[in-house]
Amino acid sequence: MASESREISMAVPTACLVAVGGFIVAILSGMFVENPFSAVLARALLVMLVLWPIGLVVGFVLERLFREHVSNQATQMVQADLSTDEEPEDPRIVDQSSGELDSPVVEVPVASSSEVP
């Protein structure tokens, strides 16, 4: 058995999540307005059947966007690696010892044990 790298599509799980989410919303909203259970269930199933293809399209769009983003990141990393292979510039040394400290130092008086009541 040869080891293959199979790519997993995110379109079908996205479609299922959207469909089940719509089903749950339809069930809860039908129960909230106290519709008969058979009508609530029929409408919820219809909503699930309508939302599954919509979720599938959304999943394919998201998958394409993620793949484009990954390929852009990979090309940027390759370009960054190529630019580091060039001759490095001379490092610039900055002396910050002559400047003021960023935060002022606060002196806290220490009380001796004889001064404490």
HELIX and SHEET records of a PDB file:
HELIX    1   1 ALA A   11  PHE A   32  1                                  22    
HELIX    2   2 PHE A   37  THR A   84  1                                  48    
END                                                                             
